[in-house]
C-alpha cells in the first residue's frame, strides 16, 4: 500500500522515491513489524491469557508440567503482523506475494484449528487429517507457483554452476515434500522457551538475503545463481524477522506465551517457500540443519523402540534428551541458536563456491 502510494507522493515530495528500493522497504518493514509487536503485544497477551490457555505438550519431561495453562496461539499475532506489514510495504501487483501469503495463512489456519481443539477438547485433530490437509495446501500453493507465474522447475545444486536438472511436473511433489517436511520439522522443534523462534531467526535472515540476491539480476549473474523474481519475498522475509524478534521478546525464557501450531506450522512452511522461490531449496537442509536434527532424532527414536526395543535417546525430539541430561532450558536454547547461526553462515558461503 505504501509502495503504491509512493508513486503519487513522489511528485510532491521526491523523498518518497526511495520507497521504490527493495532495500529501503526491507529495513522499514523489519522495524515496523517489530514496533507493531511491541506496541500491541501486551494487548494480545491479555487476550491470550483469557481465552487461549492450553496444557503442556504430551511426551515432555516432568519439569514441563509447570507450563500448564500457559497462554498459547501467539502465532495468530505473528501472522496478523506479517499480513498487515506485507500489505503496507510490498508490491501487491506481484502474484508471488499473494501465493506466499496464501501459504502461511493456510498453514496457520490449520495450526489454529489444531490448537483450538487442544484448548477446548484437550486433544488436537488427528495426525492423518493434519498431514492430509498439509499436503493439500502445499499442492495448491506450488501448483499456483508453477502454472500461474514464470517460475522455473529446475533444481539448482550447490557448488555446481551448470548442473540444473529440470523436473517439469515432478517439481510439484518435490516442493510439496520440502514445504510439508519443513513445516513439521519446525513444529517438532517448538518445545522449549524461545527454541523454535530463536532458530528460525537466522534462517529467515539468510533466506531473505538470498531472495534479495537472486532477485537482483546483476548480483545473480555475478554469483552464478539463477535469477528469480524473489525481491519482494525478501521484504516478507524481513517482516518475518521483525515479527519473530517481537515474539521472542515475550517467548524468551521464561516464556510468557507459546506460538502454538498456528505459528510453527505457518513459519516452517514460509521458510521452505522462501527457499523454493529463490531457487535454493537444497540449501535449506544446511541452514535449517537444526530442524533436520530434531526430525531425524524422532524418526530414529521410533525405529529404535519398534525394532530394537530400546530407546536411542532419553526422550525425543533431541532437545528433551539434553534436558534429561541436566542441561538448563535456557542453555539448550542458546546453544541451539548458536548452532543455527553457524549453519546459516556456512550456507551463505556456498553461494560463492560454485
N, C-alpha and C positions, 0 to 999 in steps of 0.2 A: 504493500500500500504506500509506504513512504518512498519506495523506489519509483513507483509510477507517478506519485505526486511531484517528485523532484523534476520531472520533465517540464512541468508548468512553472514551478517555483524558480528554476534557474534563469528564466527570462527576466525576473525581477531581482533575484539575489544570486549572482553567479556562484556563490559559495556552495549552493546545493548541487552543483555539478559533480562534486566529489562523491556523491551517493551513487554514481554510476559505477564506481570502482568496487569490485568484489571485496578487496582487502579492507576498505573502509567499512563497508556494511558488515563484514565478518566480525571485526573488532567491536563495532557498535552493537551488534546483535548479541554478542557474548556478554557485554556489560549490561545491556538492558534486561536480558533474561536472568542474569544473576541478581540484579537490583530488584526485579519483579519478585523473585523468590524471597528475598529478604524483607521486602515491604509487605507482601501478602502471606508469607509463610506462617506467621503467627495466627492469622485468621483460619487458615486451613488446618493448622494444628488443633485449634479449638473445636472445629467441626469434626475432625478425625477422632479426637478424644471422646466425643459424644456419640458418634454413630459408627465408627469403623474400628472396633476393637476385636482382636482375634486371639486365639490361643497360640502358644509357641508351636513350631512345626513338630511333627512326629519324627521319631528316629533321630533325636538330638540328645546330647549329653544332659544329665540331670540338672546341671547348672542353668540350663535354658528355661527351667520352669519359672524362674523369677520374671521371665519375659511374657508370661501370660497376661492377657488383657492390654498388651501394648498397642497403641494406635497404629493402624496399618493403612494400606492403599495410598501411600504417598505418591505412587506412580501416577495417580489421577492428576495430581497437581503438576507433576513434571510434564505430563503430556499437554496439559492446558497451557502451561508457559511456552512449551515448544510450538504449539499451534498458533498462539497469539503472536509470538515473535516472528514466526515464519511468514504469517500473513502481513506483518509490518515491514519486514526487511527484504524478502525475496522477490525475484521477478516472477510474478504469478502467471505470466504467459507461458512459462516453461512447464511442459507436461510432466517431466520427471520430478518436479517439486510436488505435484499433486499425487503422483504414484507413490512417492516416499511417504507423504502424509497418510495416504490410504493404508500403507503397510503398517506403520507404527500405531495408528489409531485402531486398526482392526485387531492387531495382536493385543493391544491394550484393552480393547473391549472384551476379548476372550479371557484375558487375565482378570479383568474386573468381575466378570461373571463367576469365575472360579473363586476369587476372593470373597465375593458376596455370599456364595454358598457356604464357604467356610465360616463366615460370621453368623449366618442365620441357621445353618444346619450342622455346623461343626464338621462338615465334610465337603470337599470340593467336587467338581464334576469328574467323571471317570477319566482315567488316563487315555482310554481308547477314543473317547469323544474329543478330548482336548487335542490329541495328536491328529485326529482326522480333520478337525477344524483348522489346525495349523497348516496342514498340507493344502487344504482348500484355499486358504487365504494366500499362501505363498504361490500357488499355481496361478491364481488370478493376477497377483502383482507382477510376477515375472512374465506372464503372457502379455499383459499390457505393455510392459517394458520392451519386449521383443517385437510385438506386432504393431504397436501404436507409436513407436519412436524409431529413430535411426540407429538403434542400439546394435552393436556388433556381437555376434555369437561366438567370437573367437575366445580362446582361453590363453592368457599370457603367462608364460613360465618365467619365474625369477632367474636371473643370471643368463638368460638367452635372449638375444636381440630379435631373432627372426623365427624362432620356433613358436608359432601361434596357430595351433590346430583349430579349425572351425567346426564346432559341434553341431551346427544347424539347430534343428528342433530338439536334439538331445541336450542342448544347453538348458532347457527348461527344467528337467528333473535334476540336473547338476546344480543349478542355482537354488532350486527348492530345497534340496538336501542341505545346502550351506545355510540358508535362512533358518530353517527349522532346527538344524543342529546347533547353530549359534544361539538361537533364542532359548533353547532348553539348557544349553551349557551355562549361560548367564543365570538362568533360573536356579540351577544347581549350586552355583557359586554364592547366591544370595542367602547366606546362612549365618553370617556374623555382622556385627555392627560396622557399617562402612566398607565391608569387604567387596561386594559386587560393584558399588558405585565408585569406590576408590580404584578398582582395577579397570573399570570402563573409561575413566577419565583420560589416561594416557592413550588408550585405543581410539577414543573419539578425536583427540588432538592429532594423532598420527594419520588417521584416515581423512580427517578434514584437510590436513595439509596435502595429502596425496590427491584428494579430489581437486584441490586448487591447482596443483602442479599439472595434473592430467587435463584440466580444463583450460590451460594456457598453452596455445599451440606452439609457441617458441620454446618454452621450457620443456614441453613433452618431447619435442624433436631433439632437443639437446640431451635429455636423459634417455632417449630411445625407449620411451614408454608410449603406448597408444594414446592418441588424443581422444578425449571423451568429453561429452557435454556435461561435465560434473561440477562446474564452477559454482553454480547456485547450491548444489548439495554441500559444498564446503561451508556455505553460510549456515545451513541447517546443522552441520557438524559443530560449528562454534556455538550455535544456540544450545545444542545438547551439552557442550562443555559448560556453558554458563548455568544451565538448569541443573546439571549434575553437581557443580560446585555449591549451588544454593541448597540442594537437597543434602549434600554432605555436611553442611552447616548444622543440620538437625539430626543427621543419621550417624555422625561420628560417635565413637564410644564415649560414654554410654548413650545409646541411641534413644531419641525421643519419639521416633516414628520409623516404621518399616515401609519400604516401597511396595511390597506385595508382588504377586504375579503380574498385576497390571503394569508395573514398572519393569520388572526383569524380562518378561516375555517381549514387551514392546522395544525396550532398549537393545536387547540382544538381536532382535530382527532388524532394527535400524542400523546397528553396527555392520551386520552382514550385508545389508543392501548398499551401504556406503562403499564397501569394498567391491561389490559387484559392479556398481555404477562407474567406479573408477577403473574397472578392468584389472583389478589387482586382488582378486579374491584368494589367490594362492598365498598371499602374504598374511592372510587372516590367521591361519594356524600358528604363525610365528609371533605376530603381535599379540594375539589372543591365546598364547601358549598356556597361560594360567587356566583359562576356561577349558582348554583341551585336557589339561592335567586333572581338573576336577571331574570332568566327564569320564575319562579313562579310569580314574580311581573307583568310580561307581560301577562301571562295567566289569572291571577286574574283581571287585568285591563280590558281585553277584555270581560270576563264573566260578570263583574260588569256593564260595559257600555251596553252590549247586553241585560241583563236580569233585571238589577236594574235601568237602565237609569241614572246612576251616576258614577262618577269617584272614584275609591278607592284611587288612588294616584294622585297627581297633574300632573304627567307625568310618563310614564313607558318607559324603564326599571327604576328601583328604583333609580339609581344614578342621573337621571334627577329630580326625586322628591326632593332629597336633594338639588340639585342646586336651584330649585324654592323656597325652604325654606330659601335660602340665604347663604348656605354653599359655601365657595370658592372652585373652582375646585381642587386646589392643596390639600386642606384639605380632600375632599372626597376621592381622590386617595390615600393619605397617610393612612387614617383610614381604607379604604377597604383593603389596602395592609397589615395592621396590623392584621385585622380580618383573612385574608387568611393565614398569617404566623401562627397565633394561632391555626387555624383549622388543619394545616399541622402538628403541634407539637402533637395535640391530636390524629391524625391519626397514627403517629409513635408509640405512647404509646400503641395503640391497638395491635401491633404486639406481645407484650409480654403478654398481658392479654388474654390468651387462656387456 
